Amino acid sequence: MKKSLKELSDLVGGEISGENVFIKGIAKVEEAKEGEITFAVSGRFLKKAEQSKASAVIVPLEVKEFNKPIIRVKNPRLAFAQLLEFFTPQRFRFLGVHTTAIIGKNVKIGQRVTIGSYSVVEDGVILGDDVYLSSFTYLGRGVSVGKGSFLHPRVTVLDGTSIGERVIIHSGAVIGSDGFGFVKKEDGSYYKIPQVGRVIVEDEVEIGANVSIDRATIGETRIGKGTKIDNLVHIAHNVKVGENVVMVALVGISGSSSIGDGVILAGQAGVTEHVNIGSGAVVAAKAGVTKDIPPNLFVSGFPARNHAKQKRIKAVTYRLPEILKRIERLEKSIKDTTI
């Protein structure tokens, strides 16, 4: 498949400069060949792109002169993603309900729904149009899955969970498992608190492989629209996650915490229970949030503090051996003058 640079520009809402060449594929700048398009943002990569074998380059709007045909766009990364999707052939997928699937009673199935081999759909499940359940998927009683959602193999969605439209859930994820709730008894043993709430996943959420999202003790655990969750994240009972939140791998959020819209939680960040993180805040990798974070603040470290303050603390910490020696010299000097 070949498309002219002008056709590709129209697809991503850009403007072309240079020859209207034909493009047959897309590649990263280091691997691009003749007939392919790549993208570049910073000065270093713009120079690499000029020296590459690529026939055309996606560049920011401010780039005016270039030695190759270009598409100028506001967001080159977004345009690259759109063209990557355009040039990537769709993989063959089974369509329809496989003969080995087990379907319960009173299940409502929309149009063009796929239920893969050895999947189990319990009583009262509702599947919207164009839902795709891959092989070995399990949906518990009363689960609903919205239009266009895609569940990869071995996803488990437990009773009463609501999945919105155009949601993607990757292999091994468990949605709606019991929250971790126990009361310690006088004899030292533990009494399990019934977990009778549910999980609600809103539209356009993506949930990574082996993510665990616990049902609420009472009420709901909610994942807001457009949120993107990386692999191996744990979200505990009654957590409220806002819209367009990003959680990188190995994030853990304790029960009843609230995450505002647009928050970014970097890899291995941890959030303790009953904490509120304001909209637009950024929590750095391996940070530990132990108290409320105001909106739009960048925090790091343990316990998580304003990143600028945390850097000053780190700088002083690294100088502690030197400071200790200075104190020892001062103490010795004072002692010598008093003798």
N, C-alpha and C positions, 0 to 999 in steps of 0.2 A: 504494500500500500504506500503510495506516494501522495504527498500533499504539497501545494505551493506554500511558500513562506507567508504569502498574503492570506491564504485560507487558515493557516495556523494562527496568524495574528488576529484574525477575526474571532477565532475560537476562544482566545484568551483576553480579548479586549485590548490589544496593543496596537502599536504602529510600527511599520517596517521602514528600514533605511538600507539602501543598497539593492543589489540584484534580487529579483523575485525567484530564488532558486527553489528546486524541488527537494523535499525532505522525506526520507523513508524510515527514520528511526530517531531515537533519543538516547543520549549517554552522558555520563559524567565527564568532566572536562579532560581528565587524564586518559580516558579510553575512547573518546569520540573519534569517529572515522569520517571520511568523505561521505556525504549524503545524510549525515546525522546532525542534530541540533543539540546544543548543550546550554548551560546557563552560568552566569558569573555575576557576583555582587560586589565584592571588595576589589581594591586595586590589584592585589596579588593574583586573584583568580581571573580578573579581566585580562591581565597580561598573559596568564597561562592560556586563556581561551583564544587570544590573538595568535599564539604560537601553536595551537592545536591543529588537528586535521579536520575539525568540525566545519561543516559547510555554512552554519549559521549559529548565532548565539542570542540567548535571551538576556537582556541587560536592563539596569534601572533606567528610569526616564531621563536622568541627568546626563547620561552618556550620549555625547553628540557625535564624536568622531571615533570610527572603528575600522579596522582593516578587513572586516568580514561583514556580510549581510547580517543585520540584527533585527530583533523585535524588542522595542522599548516598552516596558510595562512598569506599573507602580510597584508590583510585588513579584519579582522574578522567581522566588521560591514557589509561590502559588501557581504561576504560569507553568513552571517546570512540572509540578505535580499534575496539573490538568493535562499537559501533553503526554506525560508518562502514562497516565490512565488511558488516553486516546490511542497510543501506539501499542499498548500491552494487550495481546489477544486474550479473550475470555477463556478460562479453562472449562472443559466439559464437566457438567454436573448433572447428576441424575435428576429427572423431573417426575413428579407424581408421588404416590404413596407406595412405598416398597412393600412387597408381600410379607416380609418378616416383621414389619412394624406392628406394634400392639396398640390399638386405639380403644379407649374406654367408652363409657356411656355419656350421652348428651354432649359430645364434643362438637363444636361449631368450627367448620373449616371453610375459609374464604376461597377465592379463585386463585388458580396457579400456585397452589401451596405444594411444597415438597416435604415429605417426611421420609428420612433416609432409613437404611437398613438397620434393624434391631433397635429402633427407637421405641420409647414407651411414652404414650400420651394418656395421662390418667383422666378420670371422669371430670366433666365440666370445663375442660380446657377450651379456650377461644383463640383461634388462629386467624389473623387478618389476611388480606390478599397479599400474594407474593412473599409469604413467609417461607423461609428455607430452614428446615431442621436437618442437620447432617446426621450421619450414622451414629448410633449409640447415644443420642440425646435423650434426656429424661425430663419430662414436664409433670410436676405434681398436680394434685387436684386443684381445680379452680384457677389455674395459671392462665393469664392472657398475654398474647404476643402480638404486637401491633404490625401494621402493614409494612412490608418490605424489610423486616428484620431478618438477620442471618445468624444462626447459631452453629458454630463449628463442632466437630465431633467431640463427644463425651462432655458436653455441657450439662450441668444439673441445675434445674430451676425448680425449687421446692414449693409446696402448697401455698396458694394464695398470692403468689408474686405477680406483679404487673410489669410487663416489659413494653415500652413504648414503640413508636414507629421508627424504622430505619436504624435500629440498634444492632450493633455487631458484638457478639460475645465469643471469645476465643476458647480453645480447647482447655478442658480441665477446670473452668470456672464453676464455682458453686454459689448460687444466688438463693438466699432465703434459708441458710443453715441457722440453727439455734444460736442466739446470742449467749455470751459467756456470763451467765448469771447464777450465783450460788449464795446461800446464806450459811454461815458457819454456826453449827449447833454447839450446845454446851459440852458435848462429849468429844468435840474436835472434828467430827465428821461434817459433811456438807449436804445441804438440802437444795435441790435444783429448783430454781425459780422458773415456772412455766414461761415459755417464750411464745406468746400468742399473737404477736403483731405480724406485720408483713413487710415486704420490700417493694418499693415503687421505683422503677427505672424510667426516666422520662425519655423523650424522643432524641434520636441522633447521638446517643451515648455509645462509646466504644469501651469494652471491658476486656482486658488482656488475659493471657493464659494464666491459669491457676490463681485467679483472684477469688477471694472469699468475701461475700457481703452478707452480714448476719441480719436475720429478721429482727424486728423490734420486740422488746419485752411486751409492751403494750403500745399500740399506735403504729408508727411506720418508721422505717429507715428509707430515706429518699435520696436518689441520685439525680441531680438537676440536668436539664436539657443541654446537650452539646458537650458534656463532660467527657474527658478522655483519661482512661485509667490504664496504666502500664501493667506488665506482668507482676505477679507475686505481691499484690497489694491486699491488705486486710482492712475492711471497714466494719466496725463493730455495731452492735445494736443501737437503734434510735439516733444514729448519726444523720445529720442533714447536710447534704452537699449541694451547693448552689449551681448555677449555670456556667458552662464553659470553664470548668475547673480542670487543671492538669495535675495528675499524680504520677510521678515517675516510679520506677520499680522499687519494691520493698518498702513502700510507705505503709505505716500502721496508724490507724485512727481509733482511739478508744471510745467507749460508749458515750452517747448523748452529746458529743461535740458537734459544733456547727461550723461549716466551711463556706465563706461568702463567695459571691460570683467572681469568676476570673482569677481565683487564687491559684498559685503554682506551688506545689509541694515537690521539691526535688528528691532525688534518690535517697532512700533510707531515712527520710524525715519521720519523726514520730510525734504524735499529738496525744496528750493525756486526756482523761475524761472531763466532760463538762467545760470544755474550752471553746471560745468563739474566736474564729479567725476572720477578720474583716475583709470585705471585697477588695480585690486587687493586690492583696499582700503576697509576698514571695517568701517562702521558707527554704533556706539553702539546704544542700545535701547534708545528711546526718545530723541536722538540727533537732533539738528536742523542745517542743512547745509545751510549757507547763502552766501558762496563764494566757489570758486573752491577748490577742494581737490586734492593734488598730488597723483600719483600712490603709491600703497602699504602702505599707511599711515592709522593708526588706530586712529579714531577721536571719541570724545564723547562730551556730554554737549551741552548747548545752549548759544551762538553760538558754533558750533562744532569746537573743537581745537584738536591738538595733544593730545592723551589720557594721555601720561606721564605728559604733562604740565597741562592738566585739573585736574589730580589728585593732583598736587601740589597746584593749585588754591583752590580746594575743601578743602585740608588739612588746608590751611591758613584761609579759610572761617569759618571752624568749630572752629578755635581758636579765632575768632574775639571778643567774650565776654571777654576772658582772656586778649587779647591784649588791648582792650578798658580800662579794669581796670588798666592795667600797665601804660597806657598813663595818666589816671586820677591821679594815684599815683605820676607819674613823674611831672605832672603839679602842683600838690599840693606841692611836695617837692621843686620845683623851686620857687613857690610863697612864701613858708615859708622862703627860704634862702634870698629872695630879700626884705623881710620886715624888 
